[in-house]
Amino acid sequence: MKIMNKPAMLTTLAIATVAVLGMTGCYTSEHDHSSHAHKYPCSMHPDVVQDKAGKCPKCGMDLTEKQ
């Protein structure tokens, strides 16, 4: 069995690494996509939407998470 020369072996290793990282890094479920865009609207005032949990400034109700 012939052993590959060093540049060819490094190239093959680099291509394999990029392929593996590409396949694992691109997979995200639908839930993962929405986890970056959490919104917290007021159930009584749909015009009140914040990016973090808290209270509605108009009525004081808890804002509910909506993805």
Distance bins in CASP14 RR format, pairs under 12 A and 6 or more apart:
PFRMAT RR
TARGET T0000
AUTHOR 0000-0000-0000
RMODE 2
METHOD distances of the structure
MODEL  1
2 8 0 0 0 0 0 1 0 0 0 0 0
2 9 0 0 0 0 0 1 0 0 0 0 0
3 9 0 0 0 0 1 0 0 0 0 0 0
4 10 0 0 0 0 1 0 0 0 0 0 0
4 11 0 0 0 0 1 0 0 0 0 0 0
4 12 1 0 0 1 0 0 0 0 0 0 0
4 13 0 0 0 0 0 1 0 0 0 0 0
5 11 0 0 0 0 1 0 0 0 0 0 0
5 12 0 0 0 0 0 1 0 0 0 0 0
6 12 0 0 0 0 0 1 0 0 0 0 0
6 13 0 0 0 0 0 1 0 0 0 0 0
7 13 0 0 0 0 0 1 0 0 0 0 0
7 14 0 0 0 0 0 1 0 0 0 0 0
8 14 0 0 0 0 0 1 0 0 0 0 0
8 15 0 0 0 0 0 1 0 0 0 0 0
9 15 0 0 0 0 0 1 0 0 0 0 0
9 16 0 0 0 0 0 1 0 0 0 0 0
10 16 0 0 0 0 0 1 0 0 0 0 0
10 17 0 0 0 0 0 1 0 0 0 0 0
11 17 0 0 0 0 0 1 0 0 0 0 0
11 18 0 0 0 0 0 1 0 0 0 0 0
12 18 0 0 0 0 0 1 0 0 0 0 0
12 19 0 0 0 0 0 1 0 0 0 0 0
13 19 0 0 0 0 0 1 0 0 0 0 0
13 20 0 0 0 0 0 1 0 0 0 0 0
14 20 0 0 0 0 0 1 0 0 0 0 0
14 21 0 0 0 0 0 1 0 0 0 0 0
15 21 0 0 0 0 0 1 0 0 0 0 0
15 22 0 0 0 0 0 1 0 0 0 0 0
16 22 0 0 0 0 0 1 0 0 0 0 0
16 23 0 0 0 0 0 1 0 0 0 0 0
17 23 0 0 0 0 0 1 0 0 0 0 0
17 24 0 0 0 0 0 1 0 0 0 0 0
18 24 0 0 0 0 0 1 0 0 0 0 0
18 25 0 0 0 0 0 1 0 0 0 0 0
18 26 0 0 0 0 0 1 0 0 0 0 0
19 25 0 0 0 0 0 1 0 0 0 0 0
19 26 0 0 0 0 0 1 0 0 0 0 0
20 26 0 0 0 0 0 1 0 0 0 0 0
20 27 0 0 0 0 0 1 0 0 0 0 0
21 27 0 0 0 0 0 1 0 0 0 0 0
25 32 0 0 0 0 0 1 0 0 0 0 0
26 32 0 0 0 0 0 1 0 0 0 0 0
26 33 0 0 0 0 0 1 0 0 0 0 0
27 33 0 0 0 0 0 1 0 0 0 0 0
28 34 0 0 0 0 0 1 0 0 0 0 0
28 35 0 0 0 0 1 0 0 0 0 0 0
28 36 0 0 0 0 1 0 0 0 0 0 0
29 35 0 0 0 0 1 0 0 0 0 0 0
30 67 0 0 0 0 1 0 0 0 0 0 0
31 37 0 0 0 0 0 1 0 0 0 0 0
31 38 0 0 0 0 0 1 0 0 0 0 0
31 67 1 0 0 1 0 0 0 0 0 0 0
32 67 0 0 0 0 0 1 0 0 0 0 0
33 67 0 0 0 0 1 0 0 0 0 0 0
34 65 0 0 0 0 0 1 0 0 0 0 0
34 66 0 0 0 0 1 0 0 0 0 0 0
34 67 1 1 0 0 0 0 0 0 0 0 0
35 65 0 0 0 0 0 1 0 0 0 0 0
35 67 1 0 0 1 0 0 0 0 0 0 0
36 51 0 0 0 0 0 1 0 0 0 0 0
36 67 0 0 0 0 1 0 0 0 0 0 0
37 49 0 0 0 0 0 1 0 0 0 0 0
37 51 0 0 0 0 1 0 0 0 0 0 0
37 65 0 0 0 0 0 1 0 0 0 0 0
37 66 0 0 0 0 1 0 0 0 0 0 0
37 67 1 0 0 1 0 0 0 0 0 0 0
38 49 0 0 0 0 0 1 0 0 0 0 0
38 50 0 0 0 0 1 0 0 0 0 0 0
38 51 1 0 0 1 0 0 0 0 0 0 0
38 52 1 0 0 1 0 0 0 0 0 0 0
38 53 0 0 0 0 1 0 0 0 0 0 0
38 63 0 0 0 0 0 1 0 0 0 0 0
38 64 0 0 0 0 0 1 0 0 0 0 0
38 65 1 0 1 0 0 0 0 0 0 0 0
38 66 1 0 0 1 0 0 0 0 0 0 0
38 67 1 0 0 1 0 0 0 0 0 0 0
39 46 0 0 0 0 0 1 0 0 0 0 0
39 48 0 0 0 0 0 1 0 0 0 0 0
39 49 1 0 1 0 0 0 0 0 0 0 0
39 50 1 0 0 1 0 0 0 0 0 0 0
39 51 1 0 0 1 0 0 0 0 0 0 0
39 52 0 0 0 0 1 0 0 0 0 0 0
39 53 0 0 0 0 0 1 0 0 0 0 0
39 63 0 0 0 0 1 0 0 0 0 0 0
39 64 0 0 0 0 1 0 0 0 0 0 0
39 65 1 0 0 1 0 0 0 0 0 0 0
39 66 1 0 1 0 0 0 0 0 0 0 0
39 67 1 0 0 1 0 0 0 0 0 0 0
40 46 0 0 0 0 0 1 0 0 0 0 0
40 48 0 0 0 0 1 0 0 0 0 0 0
40 49 1 0 0 1 0 0 0 0 0 0 0
40 50 1 0 1 0 0 0 0 0 0 0 0
40 51 1 0 0 1 0 0 0 0 0 0 0
40 52 1 0 0 1 0 0 0 0 0 0 0
40 53 1 0 1 0 0 0 0 0 0 0 0
40 54 1 0 0 1 0 0 0 0 0 0 0
40 55 0 0 0 0 1 0 0 0 0 0 0
40 56 0 0 0 0 1 0 0 0 0 0 0
40 61 0 0 0 0 0 1 0 0 0 0 0
40 62 0 0 0 0 1 0 0 0 0 0 0
40 63 1 1 0 0 0 0 0 0 0 0 0
40 64 1 0 0 1 0 0 0 0 0 0 0
40 65 1 0 1 0 0 0 0 0 0 0 0
40 66 1 0 0 1 0 0 0 0 0 0 0
40 67 0 0 0 0 0 1 0 0 0 0 0
41 47 0 0 0 0 1 0 0 0 0 0 0
41 48 1 0 0 1 0 0 0 0 0 0 0
41 49 1 0 1 0 0 0 0 0 0 0 0
41 50 1 0 0 1 0 0 0 0 0 0 0
41 51 0 0 0 0 0 1 0 0 0 0 0
41 53 0 0 0 0 0 1 0 0 0 0 0
41 54 0 0 0 0 0 1 0 0 0 0 0
41 56 0 0 0 0 1 0 0 0 0 0 0
41 58 0 0 0 0 0 1 0 0 0 0 0
41 61 0 0 0 0 0 1 0 0 0 0 0
41 62 0 0 0 0 0 1 0 0 0 0 0
41 63 1 0 0 1 0 0 0 0 0 0 0
41 64 1 0 0 1 0 0 0 0 0 0 0
41 65 0 0 0 0 1 0 0 0 0 0 0
41 66 1 0 1 0 0 0 0 0 0 0 0
41 67 0 0 0 0 0 1 0 0 0 0 0
42 48 1 0 1 0 0 0 0 0 0 0 0
42 49 1 0 0 1 0 0 0 0 0 0 0
42 50 0 0 0 0 1 0 0 0 0 0 0
42 53 0 0 0 0 0 1 0 0 0 0 0
42 54 0 0 0 0 1 0 0 0 0 0 0
42 55 0 0 0 0 1 0 0 0 0 0 0
42 56 1 1 0 0 0 0 0 0 0 0 0
42 57 0 0 0 0 1 0 0 0 0 0 0
42 58 1 0 0 1 0 0 0 0 0 0 0
42 59 1 0 0 1 0 0 0 0 0 0 0
42 60 0 0 0 0 1 0 0 0 0 0 0
42 61 1 0 1 0 0 0 0 0 0 0 0
42 62 0 0 0 0 1 0 0 0 0 0 0
42 63 1 0 1 0 0 0 0 0 0 0 0
42 64 1 0 0 1 0 0 0 0 0 0 0
42 65 0 0 0 0 0 1 0 0 0 0 0
42 66 0 0 0 0 0 1 0 0 0 0 0
43 49 0 0 0 0 0 1 0 0 0 0 0
43 56 0 0 0 0 1 0 0 0 0 0 0
43 58 0 0 0 0 0 1 0 0 0 0 0
43 59 0 0 0 0 1 0 0 0 0 0 0
43 60 0 0 0 0 0 1 0 0 0 0 0
43 61 1 0 0 1 0 0 0 0 0 0 0
43 62 0 0 0 0 1 0 0 0 0 0 0
43 63 0 0 0 0 1 0 0 0 0 0 0
43 64 1 0 1 0 0 0 0 0 0 0 0
43 65 0 0 0 0 0 1 0 0 0 0 0
43 66 0 0 0 0 1 0 0 0 0 0 0
44 55 0 0 0 0 0 1 0 0 0 0 0
44 56 1 0 0 1 0 0 0 0 0 0 0
44 57 0 0 0 0 0 1 0 0 0 0 0
44 58 1 0 0 1 0 0 0 0 0 0 0
44 59 1 0 1 0 0 0 0 0 0 0 0
44 60 0 0 0 0 1 0 0 0 0 0 0
44 61 1 0 1 0 0 0 0 0 0 0 0
44 62 0 0 0 0 0 1 0 0 0 0 0
44 63 0 0 0 0 0 1 0 0 0 0 0
44 64 0 0 0 0 0 1 0 0 0 0 0
45 55 0 0 0 0 0 1 0 0 0 0 0
45 56 1 0 1 0 0 0 0 0 0 0 0
45 57 0 0 0 0 1 0 0 0 0 0 0
45 58 1 0 1 0 0 0 0 0 0 0 0
45 59 1 0 0 1 0 0 0 0 0 0 0
45 60 0 0 0 0 1 0 0 0 0 0 0
45 61 0 0 0 0 1 0 0 0 0 0 0
45 63 0 0 0 0 1 0 0 0 0 0 0
45 64 0 0 0 0 0 1 0 0 0 0 0
46 56 0 0 0 0 0 1 0 0 0 0 0
46 58 0 0 0 0 0 1 0 0 0 0 0
46 63 0 0 0 0 0 1 0 0 0 0 0
46 64 0 0 0 0 0 1 0 0 0 0 0
46 66 0 0 0 0 0 1 0 0 0 0 0
47 56 0 0 0 0 0 1 0 0 0 0 0
47 57 0 0 0 0 0 1 0 0 0 0 0
47 58 0 0 0 0 1 0 0 0 0 0 0
48 54 0 0 0 0 0 1 0 0 0 0 0
48 55 0 0 0 0 1 0 0 0 0 0 0
48 56 1 0 1 0 0 0 0 0 0 0 0
48 57 1 0 0 1 0 0 0 0 0 0 0
48 58 1 0 0 1 0 0 0 0 0 0 0
48 59 0 0 0 0 1 0 0 0 0 0 0
48 60 0 0 0 0 1 0 0 0 0 0 0
48 61 0 0 0 0 1 0 0 0 0 0 0
48 62 0 0 0 0 0 1 0 0 0 0 0
48 63 1 0 0 1 0 0 0 0 0 0 0
48 64 0 0 0 0 0 1 0 0 0 0 0
49 56 0 0 0 0 0 1 0 0 0 0 0
49 57 0 0 0 0 0 1 0 0 0 0 0
49 63 0 0 0 0 1 0 0 0 0 0 0
49 64 0 0 0 0 0 1 0 0 0 0 0
49 65 0 0 0 0 0 1 0 0 0 0 0
49 66 0 0 0 0 1 0 0 0 0 0 0
50 56 0 0 0 0 1 0 0 0 0 0 0
50 57 0 0 0 0 1 0 0 0 0 0 0
50 62 0 0 0 0 0 1 0 0 0 0 0
50 63 1 0 1 0 0 0 0 0 0 0 0
50 64 0 0 0 0 0 1 0 0 0 0 0
50 65 0 0 0 0 0 1 0 0 0 0 0
50 66 0 0 0 0 0 1 0 0 0 0 0
51 63 0 0 0 0 0 1 0 0 0 0 0
51 65 0 0 0 0 0 1 0 0 0 0 0
51 66 0 0 0 0 0 1 0 0 0 0 0
52 63 0 0 0 0 1 0 0 0 0 0 0
52 65 0 0 0 0 1 0 0 0 0 0 0
53 61 0 0 0 0 0 1 0 0 0 0 0
53 62 1 0 0 1 0 0 0 0 0 0 0
53 63 1 0 1 0 0 0 0 0 0 0 0
53 64 0 0 0 0 1 0 0 0 0 0 0
53 65 1 0 0 1 0 0 0 0 0 0 0
53 66 0 0 0 0 0 1 0 0 0 0 0
54 60 0 0 0 0 1 0 0 0 0 0 0
54 61 0 0 0 0 1 0 0 0 0 0 0
54 62 1 0 0 1 0 0 0 0 0 0 0
54 63 1 0 1 0 0 0 0 0 0 0 0
54 64 0 0 0 0 1 0 0 0 0 0 0
54 65 0 0 0 0 0 1 0 0 0 0 0
55 61 1 0 0 1 0 0 0 0 0 0 0
55 62 1 0 0 1 0 0 0 0 0 0 0
55 63 1 0 0 1 0 0 0 0 0 0 0
55 64 0 0 0 0 0 1 0 0 0 0 0
56 62 1 0 0 1 0 0 0 0 0 0 0
56 63 1 0 0 1 0 0 0 0 0 0 0
56 64 0 0 0 0 1 0 0 0 0 0 0
57 63 0 0 0 0 1 0 0 0 0 0 0
END
